[in-house]
C-alpha cells in the first residue's frame, strides 16, 4: 500500500497554479496510478485540511531534441487540481508565494 508521500509527488508552482491559491485551489503532481479518492486522503493526511473536490488529468509528454537532432520525449505525468472546502484552513506551504 502506498503512503501519502508516495501519492503526492510535488506541488506545481507556476503562475497559473498560484493564482488559484487565493480561492483555496492547489495543484500537485501525483502518482500516475493514484485515484481521486487516494489523492483526497493523501492531501488531507499530509496538510491537515478538508478537500471538497479533486480533478485529475494526464499531461502528455512533449517532443524535445536530444543533442544533434535526435528526437526524444519528456515524460508524461498526472496532475491533480485540489479544491479545499470553505471552512478549511489554507495550506501554509503556498503562503507567501503569490
Protein Blocks (a to p, Z undefined) as FASTA:
>chain_A
ZZfklmmmbdcddfklmmmmmnopacddddfkbcfklmmmmmmmmnopacfbdcdddddd
ddddehjhiacdddddddddddddfkbccdfklgokZZ
